[in-house]
Amino acid sequence: MKRRQQLQKRFAIFTVGLLIMTLGITLTIVANLGVAPWDVLHVGLYYQFGLTIGTWSIIVGFIVLGIAGIIMKEWPKFGAYLNMILVGVFIDMYMLLPFMAEPQSWQGKAVMFLVGMVVYAYGMGIYLSAELGAGPRDSFMLALTAKTKWKVANARRLMEVGVLAIGWLLGGPVFIGTVVFSLAAGTFIGIALPQCRTITHKWLKDEKVNEIERGASV
């Protein structure tokens, strides 16, 4: 029973984290200053081979998960597969909100984009701290850091720049926001992830201690 309650709490943290992360993704998209490197790749593949951008996102996700699994020599957790579905649903949901409109000024676009990056980084930190499995791209990032012992920021930066180069060669859309995201996302995530892990672990530990105390008092 206690194990089930812990799992439910972790799933709640996981879902809230994805909700926050996808809000950040949506803000960067609506700002219209250039899409993130992975989306440059998805759009580039769409231009070259057809299908849809969402389909390529799923295909690339499965490929990346496979590579991460090979590096770590274990199958990704179920959260990695759930991530692929929920992120798409949440982004579509946010895009329907009336206040999700592109700012008219460059200053407004820049503020929306930067806020989106911060929200994205902390949302990622929250859902990763639930430890139910990272999404395809994040699974690869974590596998890369575990294998190379690099910092999260450096591993993320290498990933983003590499994917951006491939997407650009395929004809994907690149603008100033894409460059900023490629260079800065790793730093933002490197700051947010340890903070979110500390808070989540403390909360789960406190809940576990409270359960033990309640059981002892009965």
C-alpha positions as CSV (number, residue, x, y, z in Angstrom):
1,M,0.0,0.0,0.0
2,K,2.8,2.4,1.0
3,R,4.7,1.5,-2.2
4,R,1.6,2.3,-4.2
5,Q,1.2,5.7,-2.5
6,Q,4.8,6.5,-3.2
7,L,4.3,5.6,-6.9
8,Q,1.2,7.8,-7.1
9,K,3.1,10.7,-5.6
10,R,5.9,10.2,-8.1
11,F,3.5,10.0,-11.0
12,A,1.9,13.3,-9.8
13,I,5.3,15.0,-9.8
14,F,6.1,13.5,-13.2
15,T,2.8,14.7,-14.7
16,V,3.1,18.2,-13.2
17,G,6.7,18.4,-14.4
18,L,5.6,17.5,-18.0
19,L,2.8,20.1,-17.8
20,I,5.3,22.8,-16.8
21,M,7.9,21.7,-19.3
22,T,5.5,21.7,-22.2
23,L,4.3,25.1,-21.2
24,G,7.9,26.3,-21.6
25,I,8.1,24.5,-25.0
26,T,4.9,26.2,-26.2
27,L,6.0,29.6,-25.1
28,T,9.3,29.3,-27.1
29,I,7.3,28.1,-30.2
30,V,4.7,31.0,-29.9
31,A,7.5,33.5,-29.5
32,N,8.4,32.8,-33.1
33,L,12.2,33.5,-32.7
34,G,13.2,30.1,-34.1
35,V,12.4,26.5,-33.0
36,A,14.4,24.4,-30.6
37,P,17.1,22.2,-32.2
38,W,15.1,18.9,-32.0
39,D,12.2,20.6,-33.7
40,V,14.6,21.9,-36.4
41,L,15.5,18.2,-37.0
42,H,11.8,17.1,-37.0
43,V,10.8,19.8,-39.5
44,G,13.9,19.1,-41.6
45,L,12.9,15.4,-41.8
46,Y,9.4,16.4,-42.7
47,Y,10.6,18.6,-45.5
48,Q,12.8,15.9,-46.9
49,F,10.8,12.7,-46.4
50,G,7.1,13.7,-45.8
51,L,5.0,12.2,-43.1
52,T,4.2,14.7,-40.3
53,I,6.4,16.6,-37.8
54,G,4.7,14.8,-35.0
55,T,5.3,11.4,-36.6
56,W,9.0,12.3,-37.0
57,S,9.1,13.4,-33.4
58,I,7.9,9.9,-32.3
59,I,10.2,8.1,-34.7
60,V,13.2,10.1,-33.6
61,G,12.2,9.5,-30.0
62,F,12.2,5.8,-30.4
63,I,15.6,5.8,-32.1
64,V,17.1,8.0,-29.4
65,L,15.6,5.8,-26.7
66,G,17.2,2.8,-28.3
67,I,20.6,4.5,-28.4
68,A,20.2,5.5,-24.7
69,G,19.3,1.9,-23.8
70,I,22.3,0.6,-25.6
71,I,24.6,3.0,-23.8
72,M,23.1,2.3,-20.4
73,K,22.6,-1.4,-21.2
74,E,19.0,-1.4,-19.9
75,W,15.6,-0.6,-21.2
76,P,14.3,2.9,-20.4
77,K,11.6,3.2,-17.8
78,F,7.9,3.3,-18.8
79,G,7.9,7.1,-18.2
80,A,10.1,7.6,-21.3
81,Y,7.4,6.2,-23.5
82,L,4.6,7.9,-21.6
83,N,6.6,11.1,-22.0
84,M,6.4,11.0,-25.8
85,I,2.6,10.8,-25.7
86,L,1.9,13.3,-22.9
87,V,4.2,16.0,-24.2
88,G,2.4,16.1,-27.6
89,V,-1.0,16.2,-25.9
90,F,0.0,19.0,-23.5
91,I,1.5,21.1,-26.2
92,D,-1.7,20.9,-28.3
93,M,-3.7,21.8,-25.2
94,Y,-1.6,24.9,-24.5
95,M,-1.8,26.0,-28.2
96,L,-5.6,26.2,-27.9
97,L,-5.4,28.7,-25.0
98,P,-6.6,32.2,-26.0
99,F,-3.6,34.0,-24.3
100,M,-1.1,32.0,-26.3
101,A,-0.5,34.6,-29.0
102,E,2.7,35.8,-30.6
103,P,3.8,39.2,-29.1
104,Q,4.0,42.0,-31.6
105,S,7.3,43.5,-30.5
106,W,10.8,42.1,-30.6
107,Q,11.1,42.8,-26.8
108,G,7.9,40.9,-26.1
109,K,9.1,38.0,-28.3
110,A,12.4,37.9,-26.4
111,V,10.8,38.0,-23.0
112,M,8.4,35.2,-23.9
113,F,11.2,33.1,-25.3
114,L,13.4,33.5,-22.3
115,V,10.6,32.9,-19.9
116,G,9.8,29.8,-21.9
117,M,13.3,28.5,-21.5
118,V,13.3,29.0,-17.8
119,V,9.9,27.3,-17.4
120,Y,11.1,24.5,-19.7
121,A,14.2,23.8,-17.6
122,Y,12.4,23.7,-14.3
123,G,9.6,21.6,-15.7
124,M,12.2,19.1,-16.9
125,G,13.9,19.2,-13.5
126,I,10.6,18.4,-11.8
127,Y,9.6,15.5,-14.0
128,L,13.1,14.0,-14.0
129,S,13.2,14.2,-10.2
130,A,10.2,11.9,-10.0
131,E,12.5,9.2,-11.3
132,L,9.9,7.4,-13.4
133,G,12.0,7.6,-16.5
134,A,13.2,10.5,-18.7
135,G,11.9,11.3,-22.1
136,P,13.8,10.1,-25.2
137,R,16.0,13.2,-25.5
138,D,16.5,13.5,-21.8
139,S,17.2,9.7,-21.5
140,F,20.0,10.2,-24.0
141,M,21.3,13.2,-22.1
142,L,21.4,11.3,-18.9
143,A,23.0,8.3,-20.5
144,L,25.7,10.6,-22.1
145,T,26.4,12.2,-18.7
146,A,26.7,8.8,-17.0
147,K,29.0,7.4,-19.7
148,T,31.3,10.4,-20.1
149,K,31.0,11.9,-16.6
150,W,30.4,15.3,-18.2
151,K,28.3,17.9,-16.5
152,V,24.6,18.0,-17.5
153,A,25.1,21.4,-19.1
154,N,28.0,20.2,-21.4
155,A,26.2,17.0,-22.4
156,R,23.0,18.9,-23.2
157,R,24.9,21.6,-25.2
158,L,26.7,18.9,-27.3
159,M,23.4,17.3,-28.0
160,E,21.6,20.5,-29.0
161,V,24.4,21.7,-31.3
162,G,24.8,18.3,-33.0
163,V,21.0,17.9,-33.6
164,L,20.8,21.5,-34.8
165,A,23.6,20.9,-37.4
166,I,21.8,17.8,-38.8
167,G,18.4,19.6,-38.8
168,W,19.9,22.6,-40.6
169,L,21.5,20.4,-43.3
170,L,18.1,18.8,-43.8
171,G,16.5,22.3,-44.4
172,G,14.9,22.8,-40.9
173,P,14.1,26.4,-39.8
174,V,16.9,28.1,-37.9
175,F,16.8,31.6,-36.3
176,I,18.3,33.5,-33.4
177,G,16.1,31.7,-30.8
178,T,17.5,28.3,-32.0
179,V,21.0,29.4,-31.4
180,V,20.2,30.8,-28.0
181,F,18.4,27.6,-27.0
182,S,21.3,25.5,-28.2
183,L,23.9,27.4,-26.2
184,A,21.9,28.2,-23.1
185,A,19.4,25.3,-22.5
186,G,22.1,23.1,-21.0
187,T,23.1,25.8,-18.4
188,F,19.5,26.4,-17.4
189,I,18.8,22.7,-17.0
190,G,22.1,22.3,-15.1
191,I,20.9,24.8,-12.6
192,A,17.3,23.6,-12.3
193,L,17.8,19.9,-12.1
194,P,19.7,19.7,-8.8
195,Q,17.3,22.1,-7.2
196,C,14.2,20.1,-8.2
197,R,15.8,16.8,-7.2
198,T,16.6,18.2,-3.7
199,I,13.1,19.5,-3.2
200,T,11.4,16.3,-4.5
201,H,13.6,13.9,-2.6
202,K,13.1,15.9,0.6
203,W,9.3,15.9,0.1
204,L,9.2,12.2,-0.6
205,K,11.5,11.5,2.4
206,D,9.4,13.6,4.7
207,E,6.2,11.8,3.5
208,K,7.9,8.5,4.2
209,V,9.0,9.6,7.7
210,N,5.4,10.8,8.5
211,E,4.0,7.4,7.4
212,I,6.4,5.6,9.7
213,E,5.5,7.9,12.6
214,R,1.8,7.4,12.0
215,G,2.3,3.6,11.9
216,A,4.3,3.7,15.2
217,S,1.6,5.7,16.9
218,V,-1.2,3.2,16.1
